[in-house]
Amino acid sequence: MLLYVDAQYISPYAMSAFVALHEKAVPFRMQTVDLENGQNREPEYAALSLTQRVPTLVHGDFALSESSAIAEYLNETLPANPLYPAEPRARAKARQVQAWLRSCLMPIRQERSTKVLFYGHVGQPLSAEAQAAAKKLFAAASALLPTGSENLFGAWCIADVDLALMLNRLVMHGDFVPKALLQYAQRQWERPSVQLWRHQPRPPLKKA
């Protein structure tokens, strides 16, 4: 298997696919795509990636984009080390979490980019819109996370990493996060597969 990721290793979606592959314990190679210079739009990559984004997984003659689709594909084709809960309703909830995190909470994603996580970037205080998005995030995460539980649905699943990453945009910037969610996000961030992504060698950020 070959996984295409961004050259700066800051895409939350590339990270999710990377973690999924490591959790499945499947050998894979990794190749970077320079998004800043438009390498994702060049014919060779565009022929592989339907969306012209990262991540893209290549498995033999099969190519697949979008991190949640990649996780589902890996889960269905490689039964060992499941990425999703076995119980149908819990599995549906995990997929709901993933879809929601990818389609909502834009003010947080804009004001607390993943440069906060991987480059220590510091931004301005949260706007009113981002504060409202954070409140929505906290309410949903608190409702989903059982009291005293380390994971959303009993055993770990890939949605835990995705949710923790969104929370850690705030945690690692020093913004307020409720204690139980802060501890949850920090525990997930210490998972070995996540640590492997965190410690990828990153090029210096280009000056604005």
Long-range contacts (C-beta under 8 A, 24 or more apart in sequence): 1-26, 1-27, 1-28, 1-29, 1-57, 1-58, 1-59, 2-28, 2-29, 2-30, 2-31, 2-57, 2-58, 2-59, 3-28, 3-29, 3-30, 3-31, 3-55, 3-56, 3-57, 3-58, 4-30, 4-31, 4-32, 4-33, 4-45, 4-48, 4-49, 4-54, 4-55, 4-56, 4-57, 4-58, 5-30, 5-31, 5-32, 5-33, 5-54, 5-55, 6-32, 6-33, 6-35, 6-54, 7-32, 7-33, 7-34, 7-35, 7-36, 7-39, 7-203, 8-36, 8-118, 8-202, 8-203, 8-205, 9-118, 9-197, 9-200, 9-202, 10-113, 10-114, 10-115, 10-117, 10-118, 10-119, 10-202, 11-54, 11-55, 11-114, 12-114, 12-162, 12-165, 12-166, 13-53, 13-54, 13-55, 13-66, 13-67, 13-102, 14-54, 14-55, 14-67, 15-161, 15-165, 15-194, 15-197, 16-55, 16-67, 16-68, 16-71, 16-158, 16-161, 16-162, 16-165, 17-55, 17-57, 17-67, 17-70, 17-71, 18-55, 18-193, 18-196, 18-197, 19-158, 19-161, 19-191, 19-193, 19-194, 19-197, 20-67, 20-70, 20-71, 20-74, 20-83, 20-158, 21-57, 21-74, 22-192, 22-193, 22-196, 23-81, 23-83, 23-158, 23-193, 24-74, 24-78, 24-80, 24-81, 24-83, 25-80, 25-81, 26-74, 26-78, 36-206, 68-95, 68-98, 68-99, 68-102, 71-98, 71-158, 82-155, 82-157, 83-157, 83-158, 84-157, 84-158, 84-159, 85-153, 85-154, 85-155, 85-157, 87-153, 90-153, 90-154, 93-144, 93-152, 93-153, 94-152, 94-153, 94-157, 94-158, 94-159, 95-159, 97-144, 97-152, 97-159, 97-162, 97-163, 98-158, 98-159, 98-162, 100-140, 101-162, 101-163, 101-166, 104-133, 104-136, 105-133, 105-136, 105-137, 105-166, 106-133, 107-132, 107-133, 108-133, 108-134, 108-137, 108-166, 108-169, 108-170, 109-169, 112-169, 112-170, 112-173, 112-175, 113-169, 114-165, 114-169, 115-205, 116-169, 116-172, 116-173, 117-165, 117-168, 117-169, 117-172, 117-198, 118-198, 118-202, 119-202, 119-205, 121-205, 122-173, 123-173, 126-175, 134-170, 134-175, 134-176, 137-166, 137-167, 138-177, 138-178, 138-181, 141-167, 141-181, 141-184, 142-178, 142-180, 142-181, 145-180, 145-181, 145-184, 147-180, 150-184, 150-187, 156-191, 160-188, 161-188, 161-191, 161-193, 161-194, 163-188, 164-188, 164-189, 164-194
